Each structure stands twice: as structure tokens, then as C-alpha cells.
Amino acid sequence: MVDPLAGQKDEEDCPKNWQLAGASVKNVEYHRELVSFADTVFGFLEDIETSSSENSSSSSNDYQDDFGEDENRNFQDNKVFWEQQDQLLKETLFRTTSIETKIRHATNEALKELNLSGKQCICQRPVAGNVDNGCRDCLQREICNQLLNLGYNCAICKSKWKTSKNIPSGEHTYLEVMDTTSSKKGEIRIVIEFNFRAEFEMARANEEYNQLISRLPEVFVGKAERMKNLIKILCSAAKKCMKEKKMHLGPWRKQKYMQAKWLGTCERSTPASLPGRYTDRQLRPRTSMLTFDLLENLSGLHRTVVEVA
């Protein structure tokens, strides 16, 4: 028979060092379990930190790459835009018709004759551009007379427009030739502007815009449709230029304002009602108190009469 106290007896009869050895084994196994659990936890945390660090680094690199790509894309887009505008401008300027060529040649010859004649405008107000003998009004009258003498239906046009939502009011004068020699094309309107390039110049423009402006003629002679296309190209370029420089585009630079100058309604007049004011006499320069030299005239009692301008 089995002794019910056998197990107890065995435990009592076992030496103490065996009991201690068993306890030590249990403690070792317990510590091993703790170490294994700690390694698992800390390993998991390290994996999370590594993954998070890698994701953060990857995200930062992706952001920098995206930013660089966007910047490069914008640069390429801008380059393409200015190349397209330059090509469109050259095509619009170089494409011409026979009637435009004839009137352009006649206008240039009239300007040369006026420059060589030595005639002076009695207004003595300078005109912008390469034409240096007269104010704008007198110059337009003189050239208009020259074209009329050559048989062209030329007139001085004065355009006026009121203030609207996007542009302020203003007025502008230019020459216009109406050609009716072609029965198929009907009436052709030719615009003559003596100060064309300066109308689109901007003080703080970028290099690309200035390059476009340098291609423009100082004196424009062309059909109204050509003028319309040029205005569209140049105003689009002006808008892009100001956007790149983060500046506001003035309302007088906008397309509608420019179109109102040459393509809106106007009043036609001839030099017969507006006679020219050129003379062959040598005009004396006006003297003002700002240019009058007092030191040279203080030696005597008599004083030269000074005209105050």
C-alpha cells in the first residue's frame, strides 16, 4: 500500500541544500522570464522609434523633394511662357501686308523730311522717342498733312473713355489711315503711333519683359487687328512680370485700358481744322529766372529784360 505521508516524508527527509537548489532554479527561471519579457517590450519600443524616425526622415526628404520639384517646375513654366510670348511677338510684328508696308514707308519718309527740313515747332515741347522736332500734337498734324498730300485718307483720332470698374478714364491721340483700295477686303484701318514702345515700358520690369519691349518699333504702323494682337501679348507679359516680382499691376497697364487707346471709339479730325504750328524761322530760346545768370549782368545799371516762362 502506498503511504500517504510518503511525499511529506520525502520532503522532510530531503537535505536543505536540495531545497535551496530547487528554489534557485525557480528564481532563475523567473528572472529569465522577466528578462525575456523586458527584451520583448524594449525591442518593440525600439522598433517603433526606428520606424518613426525613418518615416519622419522619409517624410522630410519627400517634402524637400516635392518643394524642389515644384520650384523647378515653376522655373520651367516661366521659361516656356516667355519663350512663347517672344515667338508670338516676332511673328505678329514681322507678318505684314502690302498696304501696311506702303503706309509705313510713307510715314518714315515724312519723318525723315521733317527732321532734315530744320523746321521747328513753335510750341517747343519735346516729344518722347526718336522724333526730336516738335510736340506730339504738332508732329501729328505735320505728318498727317504729308500723308494727305500723298493721297492717303489720313486723320487725327482722339479717343476718350470713361471710368469703369477695372480702369480709370483717359484720352489719347494718334493717326489713322482708312484704306479702301481693296474691294474684297473692304475698308482697312491702319493705326500710326509715334510713341509705341514707350507706351509699354515699365520701370521695374524683369529682363524677359524688357527683352520683349526692345523688339517693339518706336513708330508703329499697322492694322488695327495687329495692334489688338500686340496689346494682348504685351499686357499678358506685363501681368506675368508683375506677378513674378510680387507687385501690383497698375490699371493703366491692363489690356482694356490699352485697347481703349487705339481700338475704342474716337473723334476724327483733319489738319485743316487743326493747323500745324511749324516754322522755318530760328526760334530764340526762352529764358527763365532759373537759367538767367545774374552775375554777368550786375556790372552795369541797365538790365536785360527777361521773359519769364
Disulfide bonds with the S-S distance in Angstrom:
none
